[in-house]
Amino acid sequence: MPYPVEKFTTANDAYLASGKHVKMPFPPPEVAAKIQACMVVTCLDPRLEQLRNSLDPEDTHGMIRNAGGSARDALRSIIILQKIGFGRDIAIIKHSDCGARTIDETELKESVKAAGRPGAEVVDHIHFHAFKDATTAVKENVTYLLDSPLLIKDTKVTGWVFDDATGKLSHVV
């Protein structure tokens, strides 16, 4: 059954009626550069709202979320945020019970092609960044960003694992 899209407008109408919306001006790059904040790259799993709630909102500027919290998939967003003045500090945060740990890339690609849509074979050129161990994946993602010539010089990248069972955030690298 399709998602009832009218829920978007109903929810938005309720939000607007609450009076909580505040127009926030976008700071110019020279102001943004002075803000001590950290860009976070993490998974889009809704369970990670707990992670967002456990971080200091004043120190977290930009949550870049994608399946598996892939730094490779986030690179375009990181470059853009750095261009407009944010993000000399980046935290990669994977979580212990990530669905990306369960993905077999070959099986996933075959299932997409089997769905029967013309042109689906282009999926063979997509890397889904599946991983088996969150700690190893964090280290690989941090190395990938630190080795990237596309980031601003002196960008600092740290890596973390969020334990879904306990809520503990552990520094890896």
Secondary structure, DSSP 8 states (H G I E B T S, - for coil): ----THHHHHHHHHHHHHT---------HHHHTTS--EEEEEE--GGGHHHHHHS-TTTEEEEEEETT--HHHHHHHHHHHHHTT--SEEEEEEETT-GGGG--HHHHHHHHHHT--TTGGGGGG------S-HHHHHHHHHHHHHH-TTS-TT-EEEEEEE-TTT--EEE--
